[in-house]
Amino acid sequence: MKVCIPVKENKGLESIAYNHFGSAPFFLIYNLDNEEMKVIENEDLHHAHGMCQPLKALGGESVDAILVGGIGAGALMKLSLQGIKAYRVANETVLKNIELLKRNELMLFGMNDGCSQHDCGH
C-alpha cells in the first residue's frame, strides 16, 4: 500500500503532516510494503480555490491513500473517484501517522468532511 502525506518541509519520516492537501509544498510518498519513501513537489501548488487537481499535484505518482489534516471537497471527490482513500491525521510526524494508519486508528474523510476554503482552520 502506498500512501501520500502532504508536508510543509522535507524532513523525511520526521516531517509534520500538513494541514491541507492542496496547499502543501511537498508530498511524501511512503510504501508500507517495502518501507521505501520519496518526496515530490506539489505540481499543482498555485491553483485557484476549488480547482485543485490532486492527480496533477501528485505528478503522476500512484497512491492508495492520502493522510492529511484537511482537504477540499472537490479534491476529495476526485480522489475518491480514483479509489484513493483520504484519512484525517493528527498534527504529528509522518512516522507517527503511518503507525496510526497501520493500527487502523485514523478516521476516513467522508464526502461531507471536505474543507470549503484553503484557510479553513483545521
C-alpha positions as CSV (number, residue, x, y, z in Angstrom):
1,M,0.0,0.0,0.0
2,K,1.4,3.4,-1.0
3,V,0.3,6.5,1.0
4,C,0.8,10.2,0.4
5,I,1.4,12.6,3.2
6,P,1.4,16.3,2.4
7,V,4.2,18.1,4.3
8,K,5.5,21.6,4.6
9,E,9.2,20.7,4.9
10,N,11.1,17.7,3.8
11,K,12.4,16.1,6.9
12,G,11.7,12.5,5.9
13,L,9.7,10.5,8.4
14,E,10.1,13.3,10.9
15,S,8.2,15.7,8.7
16,I,5.0,17.0,10.2
17,A,1.8,16.1,8.3
18,Y,0.5,19.3,6.6
19,N,-3.0,20.6,7.4
20,H,-4.3,21.0,3.8
21,F,-3.7,18.8,0.8
22,G,-3.9,21.4,-2.0
23,S,-1.5,24.0,-0.5
24,A,1.2,21.6,0.8
25,P,4.6,22.4,-0.8
26,F,5.6,18.7,-0.8
27,F,4.2,15.2,-0.7
28,L,6.0,12.3,1.0
29,I,5.1,9.1,-0.8
30,Y,5.6,6.0,1.5
31,N,5.3,2.4,0.5
32,L,4.1,0.4,3.6
33,D,5.1,-2.9,1.9
34,N,8.8,-2.2,1.4
35,E,9.2,0.9,3.6
36,E,10.6,3.0,0.6
37,M,9.9,6.7,0.6
38,K,10.4,9.6,-1.7
39,V,9.4,13.3,-1.6
40,I,8.0,15.1,-4.5
41,E,7.0,18.7,-5.1
42,N,3.3,19.7,-5.4
43,E,2.8,20.1,-9.1
44,D,-0.5,22.0,-8.6
45,L,0.5,24.2,-5.7
46,H,-0.7,27.5,-7.2
47,H,-4.2,26.6,-8.2
48,A,-7.4,28.7,-7.7
49,H,-9.6,27.8,-4.8
50,G,-11.8,24.8,-5.7
51,M,-9.7,24.0,-8.7
52,C,-7.3,21.5,-7.1
53,Q,-6.2,18.7,-9.4
54,P,-5.0,16.1,-7.0
55,L,-3.6,13.7,-9.6
56,K,-1.7,16.5,-11.3
57,A,-0.4,17.6,-7.8
58,L,1.0,14.1,-7.3
59,G,3.0,14.4,-10.5
60,G,1.8,11.0,-11.8
61,E,2.5,9.1,-8.6
62,S,0.1,6.3,-7.9
63,V,-1.1,6.1,-4.3
64,D,-3.7,4.2,-2.4
65,A,-4.4,6.7,0.3
66,I,-3.8,10.3,1.4
67,L,-3.0,11.1,5.0
68,V,-3.8,14.8,5.7
69,G,-5.2,17.2,8.2
70,G,-7.7,18.7,5.7
71,I,-8.7,18.5,2.1
72,G,-11.2,20.3,-0.2
73,A,-14.4,18.7,-1.1
74,G,-13.5,18.8,-4.8
75,A,-10.1,17.1,-4.3
76,L,-11.7,14.6,-2.0
77,M,-14.3,13.7,-4.6
78,K,-11.7,13.4,-7.4
79,L,-9.5,11.2,-5.3
80,S,-12.5,9.0,-4.3
81,L,-13.4,8.5,-7.9
82,Q,-9.9,7.1,-8.5
83,G,-10.3,4.7,-5.5
84,I,-7.9,6.7,-3.3
85,K,-9.0,7.0,0.3
86,A,-8.3,10.1,2.5
87,Y,-7.6,9.8,6.2
88,R,-7.6,12.6,8.7
89,V,-4.3,12.8,10.6
90,A,-3.1,14.4,13.8
91,N,-0.6,17.3,13.7
92,E,2.2,14.7,14.3
93,T,5.2,13.3,12.4
94,V,4.7,11.3,9.2
95,L,6.1,8.2,11.1
96,K,3.5,8.6,13.9
97,N,0.6,8.9,11.4
98,I,1.8,5.9,9.5
99,E,1.9,3.9,12.8
100,L,-1.7,5.1,13.5
101,L,-2.8,4.0,10.0
102,K,-1.3,0.6,10.5
103,R,-3.3,0.2,13.7
104,N,-6.5,1.4,12.0
105,E,-6.7,4.4,14.2
106,L,-7.1,7.1,11.6
107,M,-10.6,8.2,10.5
108,L,-11.6,8.3,6.9
109,F,-12.8,11.6,5.5
110,G,-16.4,11.3,4.4
111,M,-17.7,13.2,1.3
112,N,-19.2,15.9,3.6
113,D,-15.9,16.4,5.5
114,G,-14.1,18.4,2.9
115,C,-12.9,22.0,3.5
116,S,-14.7,24.8,1.8
117,Q,-11.7,27.1,1.7
118,H,-7.9,26.9,1.9
119,D,-7.7,28.5,5.3
120,C,-10.5,26.6,6.9
121,G,-8.7,26.4,10.3
122,H,-8.3,22.6,10.7
